[in-house]
Amino acid sequence: MSVKNIVVVDTGAGNIPSVFRALKAISSSVSVSFEKREIKAAHALVLPGVGAFPKFMENLDGRGLNDLVSQFIANGGELLGICVGMQALTSGSEEFTYTKGLELVDSTVRNLADLGVLNSRIPHVGWNLVNLSEELSPCHPLRQIHNRHVYFMHSYAVPHKSPNQIGWTNHEVDFCSAIQINNALGVQFHPEKSHKVGRDFLAAWVVRTNCI
């Protein structure tokens, strides 16, 4: 079943154009907007994010979108959160100062050093694997990246074994790299920067069925 009317939520993040282009190559029904009317009418939302968590949440709140996105997820809407867009689904983040998130996942985003990374590079930049939960259905979009490297770029992460975790990655320590809330999927990696693997993942998400 094809997903139509995909809206990339304009959060002011710098990677919105690259996310839009990656999706536009897959589906013609993609737009970028922060207008509540367009977001409410969407069949699927993408919540992209690059940069600091506090600024991301400030932008989201400033446009009156916090409750709207939360309600969209609660109603079973299809959503893809990328990087900070995934982190925003949590209780909050310790980046710079504690900032409250959308509070859909009971976990706090922390610096990789605080999670135990002592000898590896921070930020975690480059290609890495996502270990997938054995409970994922065969048609889940993340199956497209099984045993394939995807691109990461972050200094903060959701702790390993957080609620709703369906994927994790090792960078000296394990951290949560994929979460699922109803039909909302959050990924720490950047599919728009992951070349063919990322395109395969996005294509599977766009045409996903309701089997997850």
N, C-alpha and C positions, 0 to 999 in steps of 0.2 A: 504494500500500500504506500503510494508516494505521499510524502509530507509536502503540503503546499503552504504558501504564504509564510515563509521563514523571515523573522525579523531579528536582525542583529541589533541588540540594545546598545544605543550610543551612550557609553559610560565615560566618554572622554579619554579612553585608553588609546595609546599610540598605535596599537596593532590592529585597530578596527579595519582599516583599508585592506590589509593583507588577509584577514579573516573573511571579509566580504568577497574579495577576489577568489579565494579558495572555494567558497561555497557557490559563487556565481558560476564557476566552471562546471559545477555539478547540477545546479538547479537554476532555472530562470526566475523562480518566484522568491527572490531574496531582496530584502531592502534593509537600510539602516535608519533607525529612528529612535527618538526618545519621547515621542508623542504617545500619551496614554491610550488614545483611541486606537492607534495602529497596533500597539502592543496587545491590547485586549482582544483585537480581532485576529491575532496571529494564531496559526496552528502550531508553530514551534518558535521558541526563542533561543538565541545564542547570547551568552553573557561573557564577552571577552574581557581580559584584563591584563595589562602590563604596568608595572610600577608599584607604588606603595599602596598598601591596603587602606590606610586612613583616607587618602585622597580618593580612592575608588569608591569607598562607602560615602564620603562627602558628596561626590558627584551623583551617586545613585539617590541619596536622600534629598539632595538639592533639587532633583527633578521629580521628586515625589513618587519614586518607583519602588521603594523598599517593600511596601505592603502589596503592591501590584504583582511583583515578581513572586513573593512568598505565596500569595493566593493562587497565582497561576500554577505553581508547583503543587500546592495542596489540592487543587482541582484535577490533578493528573495530567497537566499539560506537559508536552515534550520540551525539554530545555537542555542545552549543552553549556556548561560553565567551563571556561578555559583559564588555567593558571589562577590569577587572583579571582577570576569569576567562579572558580571552584571553591577557593578559600572563603569567599563571601557567604557561602552556604552554612558556614560553621557558626559557633557562638560568638567568636571574635578572634582578634589577632593581637599579638604582643609587639607588632612592628612599630618601632618608635615609642608609641604609647598605646595602652590597651584601647582598642576600638571594637565596638560591638558589630557583629555581622548580622545576617538574616536569621540566625538562631534556629536553623533547621537540622543541624547536626551538632550534638553535644560534644564539642571538642574545640580546643583553642590552638590556633596557628602559632607556631614558635620558630625561632631562628634555628637553622640546622645545627649550629654550634651547641645550642641548648639541648638539642635532641641527641647529641653525642658525637657529632662530626668534629674530630680534633686534628686529623692529619690530611684530610682531603680538601680540595679547593672549595671555598665558598665565595661567590655563588656557585651552585651546581649548574654548570653550563656544558651542554653537549649531549651526546647520544647515549641512551640507556634503555634498559628493558623494563617492562611492567609485568609483574607476576600477577596472574589473574586468579580470582576465586574459582574454585572447582564447581561452585554452584551456578555459575553463569550459564544461561541457555546457549545452545549452539548458534542461534541467530543473533546474539548480542553484538552490537557494533565493535566492542573491544576485542572480539575474537579475531578481527582483522589484523591486530597488532601482536598476536601471540607469537613469541619467539622472534619478534622484529623490533629493531631499535627505533625509538622516537626521540624527539628533541626536547630537552629541558633547559630552562633558564630561570633560576629562582634562588633566593637565599632563605626563604621561609617555607615551612611545610606543615601539613596536617600530620600529627603523630601517627605512627603505625598502630594498627588495631583500633582505630577510632570507630565509633558507630557508623554503620552504613558503608564501611570500606568494602570495595570489591576488587581493588588492585593495589599493589605496593611495589616500591622500587628501592634498591639498595645503593646508597652513596656513603660507604663506610658503615652507615646504620640504615635500617629499614625505615621508610616513611610512607605514608598513605599517598598514593598517586591517582586513585580513582574512587569515587563514591557514587552511590545511587540512592535517590529519594523518590519514591514513586516512579514517574517517567522522566525525572530529572537526573542527568548524568553529569558529573563533574570530573575533569581530568587535569592533572597538574602539568602535563606535557603540552606542547604547542603543536597541534595537528597541522596548522597552516605553515609551520616551518619544518615539517617532517617529511617533505617530498612525497614520493609515491605512497609510502606507508600512511602518511597523514591523509592523503587524498582517498585512499581505500577506506580508512576509518570514517571520514566525513561522508563519503558516498553511502556507506552502510548505515550511518546515522540518519541521513536524509530519507532513505527508503526503508527504514526500519519497520518491522511489523510490531504488533502489540504483544509479542510473546515473552517479553522480559518481565 
